[in-house]
Amino acid sequence: MTGLRGAVDRQLVLAAKRRADRSTLDRLAEVRGWVGGHRAPHRTVALRTEDGLRLAATWLPGPSAAAPTVLLLHGFAAHRRKPAYAFMADQLAATCNVLSLDLRGHGQSQGRCELGSAEWRDVDAAVRALHRRGHTDVVAVGMSLGGTTIAHALARGVEVGGAVLVSSSARHWDTSMPGMADLHGLVHSTPKRLAWQALARFRMRPPGTIATYPDPVDLVAASTVPVLVVHGVDDAYFAPGHAHALVEAAGGPARLWEEPPGFGHAEDGITPAWCARIGAAAHHVVATGTFPAQA
């Protein structure tokens, strides 16, 4: 087991170096969709939310129809075809069925981002569609904003067998970390926000027009669904205390995986070995009703 952990740590260090080596043009190409996409067998599907939005998603069949299904949700200002998320979906499809979704206001989906407070309807639409097609063992996996969205969905009673919150906040707009301080400045400055939206091709409501919403710690407390919280010790947006608070607040069985230096935030930590662990965790929670302890 020590050898496996060492191999994972080395992968994270190499992944961190690759991220640092990306040019500004590389990053722009990723967010605008000029590069990326899936390599595993897949097809594009459309979903309709309760409030009438058309959402774009990608279905990646796993090894069998009976395998658990992962509903994969990207982070803020990203999309399902961004290289890191497409890679993660491809990797998860080795052991699970995967539905990778563009949240409202992102990618090819309609609507505007509301920072997770309305996106629970997107999760609801996806889960209902999966259930109609016989995929009842659904595990929702959300990265950063995707994790917050799942917390809202859990509090609303959306039926999933487990929830994985990766690099998620416990309390909104904690600007004590540099990444979140920068993000706060971007989102709450109208000129900067509009320029960023145009550059990255995502759409959001102005923060002042979004209805007040509960903190994720209060949302997870309202649900008994098993929760796995995954957080990097070097996350630049949310300190590890956020992860501990989510686990302590959870109304159902909860586990914490603290990832080593190099994991960073959300998509930063995606490696083949880490994806394999998430896939195995999905199988474990479907079979036992709890997530496994960190290996």
C-alpha positions in Angstrom: 0.0 0.0 0.0 2.9 2.3 0.8 4.3 1.7 -2.7 0.9 2.6 -4.2 0.8 5.9 -2.2 4.3 6.7 -3.3 3.4 6.2 -7.0 0.3 8.4 -6.5 2.4 11.1 -4.9 4.9 11.0 -7.8 2.0 11.3 -10.3 0.7 14.4 -8.5 4.1 16.0 -8.5 4.5 15.4 -12.3 0.9 16.6 -12.9 1.7 19.8 -11.0 4.8 20.4 -13.1 2.7 19.9 -16.3 0.1 22.4 -15.1 2.9 25.0 -14.3 4.4 24.5 -17.8 1.1 25.4 -19.6 1.2 28.6 -21.5 -1.5 31.3 -21.4 -2.5 30.2 -24.9 -2.8 26.6 -23.7 -5.1 27.7 -20.9 -7.2 29.8 -23.3 -7.5 26.9 -25.8 -8.8 24.7 -23.0 -11.5 27.0 -21.6 -12.7 28.0 -25.1 -13.0 24.3 -26.2 -10.4 24.5 -29.0 -8.7 21.4 -27.5 -10.1 18.6 -25.4 -12.9 16.1 -25.8 -13.3 12.4 -25.0 -11.2 9.5 -26.3 -13.3 6.7 -24.8 -16.5 5.6 -26.6 -19.1 8.2 -26.0 -22.1 10.0 -27.3 -23.6 13.5 -26.8 -27.0 13.7 -25.1 -29.4 16.5 -24.3 -31.4 16.9 -21.0 -34.2 19.3 -20.1 -34.4 20.8 -16.6 -37.6 21.4 -14.6 -37.2 25.2 -15.3 -37.0 24.6 -19.0 -33.2 24.8 -19.8 -31.6 22.5 -22.3 -28.4 21.0 -21.0 -25.6 19.3 -22.9 -24.0 16.1 -21.5 -21.8 13.2 -22.6 -22.6 9.6 -22.0 -19.7 7.2 -21.6 -20.8 3.5 -21.2 -18.9 1.6 -18.7 -18.0 -2.1 -18.7 -21.6 -3.2 -18.1 -25.0 -1.6 -17.7 -25.1 -2.9 -14.2 -22.0 -1.0 -13.1 -22.5 2.1 -11.0 -23.0 5.4 -12.8 -21.0 8.4 -12.0 -22.6 11.8 -12.6 -19.6 14.1 -13.2 -19.8 17.8 -12.6 -17.0 20.3 -13.6 -15.8 23.4 -11.7 -16.6 27.1 -12.2 -15.9 28.6 -15.6 -15.1 25.2 -17.1 -17.0 22.6 -19.1 -17.2 18.8 -19.6 -14.9 18.8 -22.7 -12.1 20.7 -21.0 -9.1 18.3 -21.2 -8.9 17.5 -17.5 -12.6 16.7 -17.1 -12.8 14.8 -20.4 -9.7 12.8 -19.3 -11.4 12.1 -15.9 -14.6 10.9 -17.5 -12.6 8.6 -19.9 -10.7 7.1 -17.0 -13.8 6.6 -14.9 -15.5 4.8 -17.8 -13.1 1.9 -17.4 -15.0 0.8 -14.3 -18.3 2.8 -14.2 -20.9 4.3 -16.5 -20.4 8.0 -16.7 -22.6 11.0 -17.5 -20.6 14.1 -17.7 -22.7 17.3 -17.6 -22.2 20.9 -18.6 -23.8 22.9 -15.8 -26.1 25.8 -16.8 -24.2 28.8 -18.1 -21.2 26.6 -19.0 -20.1 24.8 -22.2 -23.0 23.9 -24.5 -25.7 24.2 -21.9 -28.3 27.0 -21.8 -28.9 29.4 -18.9 -26.6 31.3 -16.5 -24.5 30.1 -13.6 -26.0 30.9 -10.2 -23.0 29.6 -8.2 -24.7 26.3 -7.3 -27.9 27.6 -6.0 -30.0 26.9 -9.1 -27.7 24.2 -10.6 -29.3 21.6 -8.3 -32.0 21.4 -11.0 -29.3 20.3 -13.4 -28.4 17.5 -11.1 -32.0 16.6 -10.7 -32.6 16.5 -14.5 -29.6 14.2 -15.0 -30.5 11.8 -12.1 -34.1 11.5 -13.3 -32.9 10.8 -16.8 -30.5 8.1 -15.6 -33.2 6.5 -13.4 -35.6 6.4 -16.4 -33.0 4.4 -18.3 -32.5 1.9 -15.5 -29.3 3.4 -14.0 -30.4 3.6 -10.4 -27.0 3.3 -8.7 -25.9 6.9 -9.2 -22.9 8.5 -7.5 -22.5 12.2 -8.0 -19.0 13.5 -8.2 -18.5 17.3 -8.2 -15.3 19.4 -8.5 -15.3 22.7 -6.6 -18.5 24.4 -7.9 -19.7 21.0 -8.9 -19.4 19.9 -5.3 -21.3 22.9 -4.1 -24.0 22.1 -6.7 -24.2 18.5 -5.3 -24.6 19.8 -1.8 -27.6 21.9 -2.9 -29.0 18.8 -4.7 -28.7 16.7 -1.6 -30.5 19.2 0.5 -33.3 19.2 -2.1 -33.7 15.4 -1.8 -32.3 14.5 -5.2 -31.9 10.7 -5.1 -28.3 9.5 -5.4 -26.5 6.7 -3.7 -23.4 8.7 -2.8 -21.8 12.1 -3.2 -18.2 13.0 -3.7 -17.3 16.6 -3.0 -13.8 17.5 -4.4 -12.1 20.7 -3.4 -15.4 22.1 -2.2 -16.1 25.0 0.2 -17.9 24.7 3.6 -18.8 28.4 3.7 -19.3 30.7 0.7 -16.9 33.5 -0.1 -14.2 32.8 2.5 -11.5 35.0 1.0 -8.7 34.0 3.4 -6.9 32.0 0.7 -5.3 33.8 -2.3 -7.2 31.9 -5.0 -10.5 32.8 -3.5 -9.5 36.4 -2.9 -8.6 36.7 -6.6 -11.9 35.0 -7.6 -13.9 37.3 -5.4 -12.4 40.3 -7.0 -13.1 39.0 -10.5 -16.7 38.0 -9.9 -17.7 41.2 -8.0 -16.1 43.6 -10.5 -18.6 44.0 -13.4 -16.0 44.9 -16.0 -13.6 42.1 -15.0 -16.4 39.6 -14.8 -17.8 40.4 -18.2 -14.3 40.3 -19.8 -13.6 36.9 -18.2 -17.0 35.6 -19.3 -16.3 36.7 -22.9 -12.8 35.2 -22.8 -13.8 31.8 -21.2 -17.2 31.6 -22.8 -19.3 31.0 -19.7 -22.3 33.0 -18.5 -23.4 33.9 -15.0 -25.9 36.1 -13.3 -24.4 39.2 -11.6 -23.7 38.2 -8.0 -26.1 40.8 -6.6 -29.1 39.2 -8.5 -28.6 35.7 -7.2 -30.9 34.8 -4.4 -29.4 34.2 -0.9 -28.4 30.6 -0.5 -27.3 28.4 2.5 -23.7 27.4 3.1 -22.6 23.9 2.1 -22.2 22.9 5.7 -25.9 23.5 6.3 -26.8 21.8 3.0 -25.0 18.5 3.8 -26.4 18.5 7.3 -29.9 18.2 5.8 -29.1 15.0 4.0 -28.4 11.4 5.0 -26.7 10.4 1.7 -23.2 9.0 2.2 -20.6 11.7 1.5 -16.9 11.6 0.5 -15.0 14.8 0.9 -11.7 15.0 -1.1 -9.4 17.9 -0.5 -5.8 18.8 -1.3 -3.6 20.1 1.6 -2.2 22.7 -0.8 -5.6 23.9 -2.1 -5.2 27.6 -3.0 -8.9 28.4 -2.8 -10.2 26.6 0.3 -8.1 25.7 3.3 -8.3 22.1 4.6 -10.5 23.3 7.4 -13.4 23.5 4.9 -13.1 19.8 4.2 -13.1 18.9 7.9 -16.2 21.1 8.5 -18.1 19.4 5.7 -17.4 15.9 7.1 -18.3 17.0 10.7 -21.6 18.6 9.5 -22.7 15.7 7.2 -26.0 14.2 8.2 -25.1 10.8 6.9 -21.9 8.7 6.9 -19.0 10.8 5.8 -15.3 10.2 4.9 -12.4 12.5 4.3 -9.6 12.0 1.9 -6.8 14.6 2.4 -4.6 14.6 -0.7 -0.9 15.3 -0.5 1.0 18.4 -1.8 0.7 18.5 -5.6 -3.1 17.8 -5.6 -4.0 21.5 -5.6 -7.5 22.4 -6.4 -10.2 20.4 -8.3 -9.0 19.5 -11.8 -5.3 20.1 -10.7 -5.2 16.7 -9.0 -6.6 14.5 -11.7 -4.3 11.6 -12.5 -5.0 8.0 -13.7 -4.4 6.5 -10.2 -6.7 9.1 -8.5 -9.5 8.5 -11.0 -9.2 4.7 -10.4 -9.6 5.4 -6.6 -12.7 7.5 -7.3 -14.2 4.7 -9.5 -13.4 2.1 -6.8 -15.1 4.4 -4.2 -18.2 4.6 -6.3 -18.4 0.8 -6.4 -17.8 0.6 -2.7 -20.5 3.0 -1.6 -23.1 1.4 -3.9 -22.2 -2.1 -2.4 -21.9 -1.1 1.2 -23.7 2.3 1.8 -20.4 3.9 2.9 -17.3 5.3 1.2 -14.0 3.6 1.9 -11.3 5.1 4.1 -8.4 6.7 2.3 -5.8 4.1 1.2 
